[in-house]
Amino acid sequence: MIHLSHAASSEVSRLKAKRNDPGLLFRLSAQPSGCLELYYVMTFDATVRLDDRLFDCNGIQVIIDAQSLPAIDGLTLDYSEDLMGGGFRFHNPNATQSCGCGNSFSLHDATPSGQAY
């Protein structure tokens, strides 16, 4: 299950409205690379594939592919603004490490040599 805060839902709705295509859905995935093992990818997509899971989060239709789901299951997506501007914040119970950028994470603890288990 994925959760979107009210602030995140509002921001996703605002971004979707700018695209002027009511058929778009919000796709969230975890892709290899980034500063750590994986990084979060957020896009809008009109296509639901056979291996996708569809969630309704505060009125936002969220698509997650089957490969990404284990890495982000339980994720809470938030949005906040500060003096530096606004941004999405990822709270992932599966992440053992998160990068300072906030977009990359690891599912494995690093050994002292820096290699993942």
Helices and strands as residue ranges (DSSP letters): E 3-4, H 6-19, E 25-32, E 38-45, E 52-57, E 60-65, H 69-72, E 76-82, E 85-91, E 97-98, E 104-106
